[in-house]
């Protein structure tokens, strides 16, 4: 009679030998392992069979393709009483020991002759016919290792296979594959791997590692992952190089979960990641903007005792910048200084970008002072980053001092991007005279005016309504080969709203040179017999040929132009078309307590048009006696920039112009509110059909 007993075992998939907190830690699973004592005649199930469910959960799913392998790795018995050997200490091919002899000397001279011969197949085979004697296995490996060109290595390998002098083993394929990897010939490498499978030649760790690294080197990330999963199916364990390679592939593909699964798998196998692996993880989490992931990387490094180097710090700082965490970036930078690591220009550039992006002016200026006091290295890119940071923060005086310092340097002088940053600073601040003075200096110094600098300068001159200087700058830029882009066209559209009459025509003439289609569309809008369908199709065609980030500014400016030219109906049509194509997401938000119109991303004219549409809709809702929320609001935002504050002021004037019952909130700037009772009373005081006020 058989007796049985069972025991439930908790198995934690994470398998770390140290403790850490991971934001995506896998759950604990329970597996029940049963051991039965049966009659001697009945065969007991092996422990491997009982643990099969556990092995299935610890290996990730492979590719969907069913790949059958004809070669299987040899099983190796491991004594459980002794310490498990690290899977990373692989048995590499033993190098053949050659004794010095005239035969070896002749083979080396023959290999040199093969390397020096013509690259054609005929010339190579002709030299092969002069081989002193048919090579042995060891001599063939010596020649194969000595060939530098992958084409010649493949030709010699094919020659060996055709002669059938000895069995072609795994090591021969590996040598040829390494040569092909150097030549970035993944297609040939994969063909050889499939040939090995067909001929039942074993693929070992080195084979798979070479295939995977070659795929990565050729930019074929999907192939690298595919062959890595194949490797795992055979039961072979990767070495540290393969782990790092595939980890980098997963990171570049944005497969965070797969990368972390591989990381945990490797750690469970005894892999100890180095600073390069952590750089890969840090960059991956930075691209995803995952703050918790970056913090995990830092915790893992500390737990494993990995001392970060400068390259790793730079990678993590760039990652924190993408994640938008200036506070953690500052702490990380201070830790680096405390460890005695001197920052380089790349470190300081990354940190300054973070401060500038988040408008941390005080921290940016403090870092700038420390850079001067400690004489930290500064390259050309760092100087331009400093200037752009000053432009982002509106630090005009500091930028002028830095620009003057750049002019006094021996190694390099301000370039086109340096001048562009200064034009951006003067243009944003409305300092027209200094912007023009800088423009004249560029012309005298033969510094090219790029399209971005041209855009900043034209925007500045347009706001100041200096039409003569604007046209002069534009014609100068075109004569110097500047090619208008979407931002410059959008700038001309925006500038057109500042002018009227003849001056407006001069701006539109510039636009006609930059974008004939946009100019023709403005003319189309001005024609009375133009139907809505024609406007819609033409505008759709323009948007399809415009960069995504420039589509909404185009629509905003075109609406402004229509309102400037008293084309109110066209303005409403453009707003509707823009909304239909997703240019204004989040324009309306509704809850049971509040309806809100969000016009923060709109221009003045577009915001006024959207408000008129909304008020008309509210009027119809009241007339139909439908329900309204208790509160209604319109949000223009309250920007800190000099020119961003005009939207709230213009919106306030328009609200008063149409006598809408919205008032500015005392608690929040740029917010206009009205109650349900206010709206109902206002509608009832008007005629039944409330017209939209121009």
C-alpha positions in Angstrom: 0.0 0.0 0.0 1.4 3.4 -1.0 1.8 6.2 1.4 2.2 9.8 0.5 3.0 13.1 2.0 3.1 16.6 0.5 4.5 19.9 1.5 3.8 23.4 0.3 6.9 25.5 -0.5 7.0 29.2 -0.9 9.2 30.2 -3.9 10.0 33.8 -4.4 10.7 34.5 -8.0 12.9 37.5 -7.3 15.8 35.3 -6.0 18.1 38.0 -4.8 20.7 37.2 -2.2 20.3 40.7 -0.8 17.3 42.8 0.1 16.1 45.8 -1.9 12.8 47.4 -2.8 11.7 47.2 -6.4 8.6 49.0 -7.6 7.6 46.1 -9.8 8.5 43.1 -7.6 6.9 39.9 -8.8 4.4 38.2 -6.5 5.3 35.2 -4.4 3.9 31.9 -5.7 3.2 28.6 -3.9 4.0 25.3 -5.5 3.0 22.0 -4.0 5.6 19.2 -4.3 4.3 15.8 -3.6 6.5 12.7 -2.8 4.8 9.3 -3.0 6.1 6.1 -1.7 4.7 3.4 -3.9 5.3 -0.2 -4.7 8.7 -1.2 -5.9 7.1 -2.3 -9.2 5.9 1.3 -9.9 8.5 3.8 -11.0 8.7 6.9 -8.8 8.4 10.3 -10.6 11.7 12.1 -10.7 12.3 15.3 -8.9 12.8 17.0 -12.2 9.3 16.0 -13.2 7.9 17.3 -9.9 9.7 20.6 -10.4 8.6 21.1 -14.0 5.8 23.6 -13.1 8.3 25.7 -11.2 10.7 25.8 -14.2 7.9 26.8 -16.5 7.2 29.9 -14.3 10.8 31.1 -14.1 11.5 31.2 -17.9 10.0 33.9 -20.0 7.9 33.0 -23.1 10.0 32.7 -26.2 9.1 33.8 -29.7 5.8 32.7 -31.1 7.6 30.8 -33.8 8.1 27.1 -33.1 11.7 26.5 -33.7 13.0 23.0 -33.5 16.6 22.5 -32.7 18.5 19.5 -33.9 21.4 20.0 -31.5 21.0 19.9 -27.8 23.5 20.8 -25.1 25.0 18.0 -23.2 23.6 17.6 -19.7 26.1 18.0 -16.8 25.7 16.4 -13.4 26.4 18.7 -10.4 27.2 17.4 -7.0 24.6 18.9 -4.6 27.0 18.6 -1.7 29.5 21.0 -3.3 29.0 24.7 -4.1 27.2 25.4 -7.3 29.7 26.7 -9.9 28.9 30.0 -11.4 27.2 29.8 -14.7 29.4 32.7 -15.8 32.6 30.6 -15.7 32.1 29.1 -19.1 34.4 26.5 -20.6 36.0 28.3 -23.5 37.6 26.5 -26.4 41.2 25.6 -25.5 43.7 27.2 -27.6 45.9 24.8 -29.5 49.5 24.8 -28.3 51.8 25.1 -31.2 55.5 24.2 -31.0 57.8 26.4 -33.1 58.5 24.6 -36.4 59.2 25.4 -40.0 55.7 24.2 -40.9 54.0 26.8 -38.6 56.3 29.5 -40.0 55.3 28.5 -43.5 51.6 28.6 -42.6 51.9 32.1 -41.2 53.6 33.3 -44.3 50.9 31.6 -46.4 48.2 33.3 -44.3 49.9 36.7 -44.8 49.8 36.0 -48.5 46.1 35.2 -48.4 45.5 38.5 -46.6 47.5 40.5 -49.2 46.0 38.9 -52.3 43.2 40.5 -54.4 39.7 40.5 -52.9 38.1 38.5 -55.7 37.2 34.9 -55.3 39.3 33.8 -58.2 42.4 35.4 -56.9 41.9 33.9 -53.4 41.3 30.4 -54.7 44.3 30.7 -56.9 46.5 31.4 -53.8 44.8 28.5 -52.0 46.0 26.2 -54.7 49.6 27.1 -53.7 49.2 25.8 -50.1 52.2 23.8 -49.1 50.2 20.8 -47.9 46.6 20.1 -46.9 46.2 21.5 -43.4 45.4 19.6 -40.3 42.6 20.7 -37.9 45.0 22.8 -35.8 46.7 24.3 -38.9 43.3 25.2 -40.4 42.3 27.0 -37.3 45.6 28.9 -37.3 45.0 30.1 -40.9 41.3 30.9 -40.2 42.2 33.0 -37.2 44.8 34.9 -39.2 42.4 36.0 -41.9 41.4 39.6 -41.5 38.6 40.1 -44.1 35.3 38.4 -43.5 34.9 37.6 -47.2 38.2 35.6 -47.2 37.3 33.9 -44.0 34.1 32.6 -45.5 35.9 31.5 -48.7 38.5 29.6 -46.7 35.8 28.1 -44.5 33.8 26.9 -47.6 37.0 25.5 -49.0 37.6 23.5 -45.9 34.1 22.1 -45.9 34.4 21.1 -49.6 37.7 19.3 -49.0 36.3 17.3 -46.0 39.7 16.9 -44.5 38.3 16.6 -40.9 35.0 17.1 -39.1 34.0 20.8 -39.0 33.4 21.4 -35.3 31.8 24.3 -33.4 35.0 26.2 -32.9 35.4 26.7 -36.7 31.9 28.2 -37.0 32.7 30.4 -34.0 35.9 31.8 -35.5 34.2 32.6 -38.8 31.2 34.2 -37.0 33.5 36.5 -35.0 35.1 37.7 -38.2 31.7 38.3 -39.7 30.6 40.2 -36.6 33.5 42.5 -37.1 32.3 43.1 -40.7 28.6 43.5 -39.5 27.4 40.6 -41.7 24.5 39.3 -39.5 22.7 37.7 -42.5 25.7 35.4 -43.1 26.1 34.7 -39.4 22.5 33.6 -39.2 22.9 31.4 -42.2 25.8 29.7 -40.6 23.9 29.2 -37.4 21.0 27.5 -39.3 23.6 25.4 -41.1 25.0 24.2 -37.8 21.5 23.2 -36.7 20.8 21.4 -40.0 24.2 19.5 -39.7 23.7 18.8 -36.0 26.7 20.8 -35.0 26.4 21.9 -31.4 25.8 25.7 -30.8 27.6 26.5 -27.6 27.6 29.7 -25.4 30.2 31.4 -27.6 28.1 30.7 -30.7 25.0 32.3 -29.2 26.9 35.1 -27.7 28.5 35.9 -31.0 25.2 35.8 -32.9 23.5 38.0 -30.3 26.3 40.6 -30.2 26.5 40.7 -34.0 22.7 41.4 -34.2 23.0 44.2 -31.7 26.0 45.6 -33.5 24.0 45.6 -36.8 21.1 47.4 -35.1 18.8 44.3 -35.4 17.4 44.3 -31.9 14.5 41.9 -32.6 17.0 39.3 -34.0 19.2 39.7 -30.9 16.1 39.0 -28.6 15.0 36.1 -30.8 18.4 34.3 -30.6 18.7 35.0 -26.9 15.3 33.3 -26.3 16.5 30.4 -28.5 19.6 30.1 -26.3 17.5 29.8 -23.2 15.3 27.1 -24.8 18.4 24.9 -25.3 19.2 25.2 -21.6 22.5 27.1 -22.1 23.2 30.0 -19.6 24.5 33.3 -20.9 27.8 34.8 -19.8 28.1 38.3 -18.4 28.8 39.8 -21.8 25.6 38.3 -23.2 23.6 39.5 -20.2 24.8 43.0 -20.7 24.3 42.9 -24.5 20.7 41.7 -24.3 19.9 44.0 -21.4 21.0 46.9 -23.6 18.9 45.6 -26.4 15.8 45.4 -24.2 16.5 48.9 -22.9 16.8 50.4 -26.4 13.5 48.7 -27.4 11.8 50.2 -24.4 10.9 46.8 -23.0 11.3 47.6 -19.4 9.6 44.5 -18.0 11.6 42.2 -20.2 14.8 44.0 -19.2 14.0 43.7 -15.5 13.0 40.0 -15.9 16.4 39.4 -17.5 18.2 41.3 -14.8 16.5 39.2 -12.1 17.3 36.0 -14.0 20.9 37.0 -14.3 21.2 37.9 -10.6 19.6 34.6 -9.6 22.3 32.9 -11.7 25.1 34.6 -10.0 25.7 37.5 -12.3 27.1 40.6 -10.7 26.3 43.6 -12.8 29.0 46.2 -13.4 28.6 50.0 -13.8 28.0 49.5 -17.6 24.9 47.4 -16.9 23.6 49.9 -14.4 24.2 52.7 -17.0 21.9 50.7 -19.4 19.2 50.4 -16.7 19.5 54.1 -15.8 19.2 55.2 -19.4 16.2 52.9 -19.9 14.3 54.3 -16.9 15.3 57.8 -17.9 13.8 57.4 -21.4 10.6 56.1 -19.7 10.7 59.0 -17.2 10.4 56.4 -14.4 11.7 58.0 -11.2 11.1 54.9 -9.1 13.1 52.9 -11.6 16.0 55.3 -11.4 15.9 55.1 -7.6 15.9 51.3 -7.8 19.1 51.5 -9.9 20.8 53.6 -7.2 19.6 51.3 -4.4 20.9 48.2 -6.3 24.3 49.8 -6.9 24.6 50.6 -3.2 23.5 47.1 -2.2 26.0 45.5 -4.5 28.8 47.8 -3.6 29.2 49.1 -7.1 31.1 52.4 -7.1 29.7 54.6 -9.8 32.2 56.1 -12.3 31.9 59.4 -14.1 30.2 57.7 -17.1 27.5 56.2 -15.0 26.9 59.5 -13.2 26.5 61.3 -16.5 24.0 58.6 -17.7 22.0 58.8 -14.5 21.9 62.6 -14.6 20.6 62.6 -18.2 18.0 60.0 -17.1 16.9 62.2 -14.2 16.6 65.2 -16.6 14.2 63.2 -18.8 12.3 62.1 -15.7 12.0 65.7 -14.6 13.6 65.3 -11.2 16.0 68.2 -10.6 16.1 67.6 -6.8 17.4 64.1 -7.1 19.8 65.2 -9.8 21.2 67.8 -7.5 21.6 65.2 -4.7 23.3 62.7 -7.1 25.7 65.4 -8.2 26.6 66.2 -4.6 27.2 62.5 -3.9 29.6 62.4 -6.9 31.5 65.4 -5.6 31.7 63.8 -2.1 33.2 60.7 -3.6 36.0 62.8 -5.1 34.9 62.4 -8.7 35.5 65.6 -10.8 32.7 66.4 -13.1 33.4 66.8 -16.8 31.7 69.1 -19.3 29.1 66.4 -20.0 28.1 66.2 -16.4 27.7 70.0 -16.0 25.8 70.2 -19.3 23.3 67.6 -18.2 22.8 69.3 -14.8 22.4 72.8 -16.3 19.8 71.5 -18.8 17.8 70.1 -15.9 17.9 73.4 -14.0 17.1 75.4 -17.0 14.2 73.2 -18.0 12.7 73.4 -14.5 13.5 77.1 -14.2 15.7 76.6 -11.1 17.5 79.9 -11.6 19.2 80.1 -8.2 20.6 76.6 -8.4 21.8 77.2 -12.0 23.6 80.4 -11.0 25.1 78.7 -7.9 26.4 75.9 -10.1 27.8 78.4 -12.6 29.7 80.1 -9.7 31.1 76.7 -8.5 32.3 75.9 -12.1 34.3 79.1 -12.1 35.7 78.7 -8.6 36.8 75.1 -9.1 37.9 75.6 -12.7 35.9 72.7 -13.8 36.3 71.8 -17.5 34.0 73.6 -19.9 33.7 72.8 -23.6 32.0 74.6 -26.4 28.7 72.7 -26.0 28.6 73.6 -22.3 29.0 77.3 -23.0 26.1 77.2 -25.5 24.1 75.2 -22.9 24.7 77.9 -20.4 23.5 80.6 -22.9 20.4 78.6 -23.6 19.8 78.2 -19.9 20.0 81.9 -19.5 17.5 82.3 -22.3 15.1 79.9 -20.6 15.4 81.7 -17.3 15.4 85.3 -18.7 18.9 86.0 -17.3 19.9 88.7 -19.7 22.8 90.3 -17.8 24.4 86.9 -16.9 24.1 85.8 -20.6 25.9 89.0 -21.7 28.7 88.3 -19.3 29.1 84.7 -20.4 28.9 85.8 -24.1 31.7 88.4 -23.5 33.8 85.7 -21.8 33.3 83.4 -24.8 34.6 86.1 -27.1 37.8 86.3 -25.0 38.6 82.6 -25.2 41.6 81.3 -27.2 40.3 77.8 -28.1 36.9 78.7 -29.5 34.7 81.7 -30.2 30.9 82.1 -30.3 29.3 80.3 -33.2 25.9 80.5 -34.9 24.2 78.7 -32.0 25.8 81.1 -29.4 24.5 84.1 -31.3 21.1 82.4 -31.7 20.8 82.0 -27.9 21.6 85.7 -27.5 19.0 86.6 -30.1 16.5 84.5 -28.3 17.3 86.3 -25.0 16.9 89.8 -26.5 13.9 88.7 -28.6 12.1 87.2 -25.6 12.8 90.3 -23.5 11.7 92.7 -26.3 15.1 94.3 -26.5 15.0 95.2 -30.2 18.0 97.5 -30.3 20.4 95.0 -28.9 18.9 92.2 -31.1 19.6 94.3 -34.2 23.0 95.3 -33.0 23.9 91.6 -32.5 22.5 90.9 -36.0 24.8 93.5 -37.5 27.8 92.0 -35.6 27.0 88.6 -37.0 27.0 90.0 -40.6 30.4 91.7 -40.0 31.9 88.6 -38.4 30.7 86.3 -41.1 28.7 84.2 -38.5 25.9 82.5 -40.4 22.4 83.2 -39.3 20.5 79.9 -38.9 16.8 79.4 -39.2 16.2 79.5 -35.5 18.1 82.8 -35.1 16.1 84.2 -38.0 12.9 83.1 -36.4 13.8 84.7 -33.0 14.8 88.0 -34.6 11.7 88.3 -36.9 9.4 87.5 -33.9 11.1 90.3 -31.9 10.9 92.8 -34.8 7.3 91.9 -35.5 6.3 92.6 -31.9 8.0 96.0 -32.1 6.3 96.5 -35.5 9.6 97.3 -37.2 8.4 96.2 -40.7 11.4 97.6 -42.6 14.0 95.8 -40.4 11.9 92.6 -40.4 11.8 92.5 -44.2 15.5 93.3 -44.4 16.4 90.5 -42.0 14.2 88.0 -43.9 15.7 88.9 -47.2 19.3 88.7 -45.8 18.6 85.2 -44.4 17.1 84.0 -47.7 20.1 85.4 -49.6 22.5 83.5 -47.2 20.8 80.2 -47.9 18.5 79.8 -44.8 15.7 77.4 -45.7 12.4 78.3 -44.0 11.0 75.6 -41.8 7.6 75.2 -40.1 8.6 77.3 -37.1 9.7 80.2 -39.3 6.4 80.0 -41.3 4.5 79.9 -38.0 6.5 83.0 -36.9 5.5 84.9 -40.1 1.9 83.9 -39.5 2.1 85.2 -35.9 3.8 88.4 -37.0 1.1 89.0 -39.6 -1.4 89.6 -36.8 0.6 92.6 -35.6 0.2 94.5 -38.9 -2.5 96.0 -41.1 -2.8 97.4 -44.6 0.4 97.7 -46.7 2.6 96.4 -43.8 0.5 93.3 -43.6 0.9 92.7 -47.3 4.7 93.0 -46.9 4.7 90.3 -44.3 2.5 88.1 -46.4 4.9 88.5 -49.3 7.6 87.0 -47.1 5.3 84.2 -46.2 4.6 83.6 -49.9 8.3 83.0 -50.5 8.6 80.7 -47.4 5.4 78.7 -48.0 3.3 79.3 -51.2 0.7 76.9 -49.9 0.0 78.8 -46.7 -0.1 82.1 -48.6 -2.6 80.6 -51.1 -4.7 79.3 -48.2 -4.9 82.7 -46.6 -6.1 84.1 -50.0 -8.7 81.3 -50.1 -10.0 82.2 -46.7 -10.5 85.8 -47.9 -12.7 84.9 -50.8 -16.5 85.1 -50.1 -17.5 82.3 -52.5 -15.1 79.7 -50.8 -17.2 76.9 -49.3 -16.5 75.1 -46.1 -15.6 71.8 -47.7 -12.9 73.5 -49.8 -11.5 75.1 -46.6 -11.5 71.8 -44.8 -9.8 69.8 -47.5 -7.1 72.5 -48.2 -6.3 72.9 -44.5 -6.2 69.2 -43.9 -3.6 68.9 -46.7 -1.5 71.7 -45.1 -1.6 70.0 -41.7 -0.5 66.7 -43.2 2.6 68.3 -44.6 3.4 70.2 -41.3 5.4 68.9 -38.3 3.2 67.8 -35.5 4.5 70.4 -33.0 3.7 73.2 -35.5 0.1 72.3 -36.4 -1.6 73.9 -33.4 0.4 77.2 -33.8 -0.5 77.3 -37.5 -4.2 76.9 -36.6 -4.0 79.5 -33.8 -2.3 82.1 -36.1 -4.7 81.5 -39.0 -7.6 82.1 -36.6 -6.0 85.3 -35.4 -5.5 86.5 -39.0 -9.2 85.8 -39.8 -10.3 87.8 -36.7 -7.9 90.6 -37.7 -9.6 90.7 -41.1 -13.1 90.5 -39.7 -13.6 86.9 -41.1 -15.4 85.7 -37.9 -17.1 82.8 -39.6 -13.8 81.5 -41.1 -12.3 81.7 -37.6 -15.0 79.5 -36.2 -14.6 77.0 -39.1 -10.8 76.7 -38.5 -11.4 76.2 -34.8 -13.8 73.4 -35.6 -11.5 71.8 -38.1 -8.6 72.0 -35.6 -10.6 70.4 -32.9 -11.7 67.7 -35.3 -8.1 66.9 -36.0 -7.1 66.7 -32.4 -5.2 70.0 -32.2 -6.9 71.1 -29.0 -7.1 68.2 -26.6 -8.6 69.0 -23.2 -10.3 72.1 -24.5 -13.4 71.1 -22.6 -13.6 69.2 -19.3 -16.7 68.3 -17.5 -17.6 66.9 -14.1 -20.9 66.8 -12.3 -19.9 69.9 -10.3 -18.0 72.0 -12.9 -17.6 72.5 -16.6 -14.4 74.2 -17.7 -13.1 75.7 -20.9 -9.3 75.5 -21.0 -7.7 78.0 -23.5 -4.2 78.1 -22.1 -2.7 76.6 -25.3 -4.6 78.9 -27.6 -3.7 82.3 -29.1 -5.7 85.4 -28.2 -7.9 85.1 -31.3 -8.4 81.4 -30.9 -9.3 81.8 -27.2 -11.9 84.4 -28.0 -13.3 82.2 -30.7 -13.5 79.2 -28.4 -15.2 81.2 -25.7 -17.8 82.5 -28.2 -18.5 78.9 -29.2 -18.8 77.8 -25.6 -21.1 80.7 -24.6 -23.3 79.9 -27.6 -23.5 76.3 -26.5 -24.4 77.2 -22.9 -27.1 79.5 -24.3 -28.7 76.7 -26.3 -28.5 74.4 -23.3 -30.4 77.0 -21.2 -33.0 77.5 -23.9 -33.6 73.7 -24.1 -33.9 73.7 -20.3 -31.2 71.1 -19.9 -29.1 70.7 -16.7 -26.0 72.7 -16.0 -23.4 72.2 -13.3 -23.2 74.6 -10.3 -20.0 76.2 -11.5 -18.6 77.1 -15.0 -15.1 78.3 -15.5 -12.7 79.4 -18.3 -8.9 79.0 -17.7 -6.4 81.2 -19.6 -3.5 80.3 -17.3 -1.2 82.8 -15.6 2.2 82.5 -17.3 5.3 84.2 -15.9 6.7 85.1 -19.3 6.4 88.7 -20.4 4.3 87.9 -23.4 2.2 85.1 -21.9 0.3 87.4 -19.6 -1.5 89.1 -22.5 -3.9 86.2 -23.0 -5.7 86.8 -19.6 -5.9 90.5 -20.2 -7.3 90.2 -23.8 -9.7 87.5 -22.6 -11.0 89.7 -19.8 -11.6 92.5 -22.3 -13.5 90.2 -24.6 -15.7 88.8 -21.8 -16.7 92.4 -20.9 -17.3 93.2 -24.6 -19.9 90.5 -25.0 -21.2 91.1 -21.5 -20.8 87.4 -20.5 -21.4 86.8 -16.8 -17.8 85.6 -16.1 -15.6 87.3 -13.6 -11.9 86.8 -12.7 -11.3 84.6 -9.7 -9.7 86.3 -6.7 -8.0 83.1 -5.6 -6.5 82.0 -8.9 -5.1 84.3 -11.6 -6.3 83.6 -15.2 -9.4 81.9 -14.1 -12.9 83.3 -15.0 -15.9 81.8 -13.2 -19.7 82.0 -13.3 -22.4 80.1 -11.4 -25.3 78.3 -13.0 -27.7 81.0 -11.8 -25.5 83.7 -13.5 -25.7 81.9 -16.8 -29.4 81.3 -16.6 -30.2 84.9 -15.7 -27.9 86.2 -18.4 -29.6 84.1 -21.1 -33.1 85.0 -19.9 -32.2 88.7 -20.1 -31.2 88.3 -23.8 -33.4 87.6 -26.7 -34.3 83.9 -27.4 -31.8 83.7 -30.1 -28.5 85.1 -28.8 -26.1 86.0 -31.6 -22.4 85.6 -31.3 -20.8 89.0 -30.8 -17.9 89.7 -33.1 
